[in-house]
């Protein structure tokens, strides 16, 4: 059977999801009651977003944004052509690590030679689209999950390996230790088909508890 392509999250589907999740899980209901609905936290489904996600790997979002802005200013534009013309050595000269320079360069090559056609992903079943993204060196499961959640706005993604979500899940569920992948999967399965919305709620909780609530 062909995999159906779900409607992307928007304000209407977000509200419907929150209603269902609140009825399903008292812990999520408490987050909604305390802080209201989470932001959609959307990104553009484009090359620049994937570059940002690569830069966000293993460092804070604030630090990654600083590196990304500095890189954009240096290149003049964020495009596959600009990355290829700069080359891996040039990217390292602009402050990227050797590993992330390679990852950004490989992404640019995959987009330029047509191995990865970003405009097609929203029209493909998730399994097929994810396979195309995972074929790019440097795009692992977490990176692809985040792209599907924020750029393609898929409603039912749980980003594997997200440390903030693990911490938030431990807090709202009163767990003795940070949940491992299997435990996260087991708990989040209860939130299907709205795991992307549950993740947004947990991100909201995580930021609020640390005095970092978003302003928009």
Secondary structure, DSSP 4 states (H G I P E B T S, - for coil): -PPP-PPPP-HHHHHHHHHHHHHH-HHHHHHHHHH-SPP-----SSHHHHHHHHHHTTS-HHHHHHHHHHHHHHHSS-SHHHHHHHHHHHHHHTT--HHHHHHHHHHHHHHHTTS--GGGGGGS-HHHHHHHHHTSTT--HHHHHHHHHHTS--SS---TT-HHHHHHHHHHHT-SS---HHHHHHHHHTTTT-HHHHHHHHHHHHHHHTT-----
